[in-house]
Amino acid sequence: MPNTKSAIRRVRRVKKQTSVNRVRKSKYKSTVKQMETILKKGDEKSAKKFFPKLQSILMQVAKKGIVSRKTAARKISRFSKKIYKR
């Protein structure tokens, strides 16, 4: 249990931050899964349409520190490679 006034406030703040981070992480994971299902179906048109949204969410999550920037960049790169086969 927190003893000082600042520690009590910190516990409150951490609880709120944890719930916000949980929502962000859930949004990130569901977006990645959604893109994977689109790619499994082989629907290239909808994959290209969904790709900017995926990029946006991945970079938002990386900016907030939920996942590292390199992880987000790697995922974007791999999805891009699958969508735009060269």
C-alpha positions as CSV (number, residue, x, y, z in Angstrom):
1,M,0.0,0.0,0.0
2,P,1.2,3.5,-0.8
3,N,2.0,5.5,2.3
4,T,2.7,9.0,1.0
5,K,0.3,11.4,-0.7
6,S,2.3,11.4,-3.9
7,A,2.4,7.6,-4.0
8,I,-1.4,7.4,-3.6
9,R,-1.7,9.8,-6.6
10,R,0.8,7.8,-8.5
11,V,-1.2,4.6,-8.0
12,R,-4.3,6.4,-9.4
13,R,-2.4,7.6,-12.4
14,V,-0.8,4.3,-13.1
15,K,-4.2,2.6,-13.0
16,K,-5.6,5.0,-15.6
17,Q,-2.5,4.7,-17.8
18,T,-2.7,0.9,-17.7
19,S,-6.3,0.9,-18.9
20,V,-5.5,3.4,-21.7
21,N,-2.5,1.3,-22.8
22,R,-4.6,-1.9,-22.7
23,V,-7.1,-0.3,-25.1
24,R,-4.3,0.9,-27.4
25,K,-2.6,-2.6,-27.4
26,S,-5.9,-4.3,-28.1
27,K,-6.6,-1.9,-31.0
28,Y,-3.2,-2.6,-32.4
29,K,-3.5,-6.4,-32.1
30,S,-7.0,-6.5,-33.6
31,T,-5.8,-4.3,-36.5
32,V,-2.9,-6.7,-37.3
33,K,-5.2,-9.7,-37.1
34,Q,-7.7,-8.0,-39.3
35,M,-5.0,-7.4,-42.0
36,E,-3.9,-11.0,-41.7
37,T,-7.4,-12.3,-42.3
38,I,-7.7,-10.0,-45.3
39,L,-4.5,-11.4,-46.7
40,K,-5.5,-15.0,-46.1
41,K,-8.7,-14.4,-48.1
42,G,-6.5,-13.1,-50.9
43,D,-8.5,-10.0,-51.4
44,E,-5.8,-7.6,-52.7
45,K,-8.1,-4.7,-53.3
46,S,-9.4,-4.5,-49.7
47,A,-5.9,-5.1,-48.4
48,K,-4.6,-2.1,-50.3
49,K,-7.5,-0.1,-49.0
50,F,-7.0,-1.2,-45.4
51,F,-3.2,-0.7,-45.5
52,P,-3.1,3.1,-44.7
53,K,-5.3,2.5,-41.6
54,L,-2.9,-0.3,-40.5
55,Q,0.1,2.0,-40.9
56,S,-1.6,4.8,-39.0
57,I,-2.5,2.7,-36.0
58,L,0.9,1.0,-35.9
59,M,2.7,4.3,-35.9
60,Q,0.4,5.8,-33.3
61,V,1.0,2.8,-31.0
62,A,4.8,3.1,-31.6
63,K,4.7,6.8,-30.9
64,K,3.1,6.1,-27.5
65,G,5.6,3.4,-26.7
66,I,3.2,0.4,-26.6
67,V,5.4,-1.3,-29.1
68,S,8.8,-0.2,-30.3
69,R,9.2,1.9,-33.4
70,K,11.3,-0.8,-35.0
71,T,8.6,-3.4,-34.4
72,A,6.0,-1.2,-36.0
73,A,8.3,-0.5,-38.9
74,R,9.0,-4.2,-39.4
75,K,5.3,-5.1,-39.4
76,I,4.5,-2.4,-41.9
77,S,7.3,-3.5,-44.1
78,R,6.3,-7.1,-44.1
79,F,2.6,-6.4,-44.7
80,S,3.7,-4.0,-47.5
81,K,5.8,-6.8,-49.1
82,K,2.8,-9.2,-48.9
83,I,0.4,-6.7,-50.5
84,Y,2.6,-5.1,-53.1
85,K,4.4,-8.2,-54.4
86,R,7.3,-7.0,-56.6
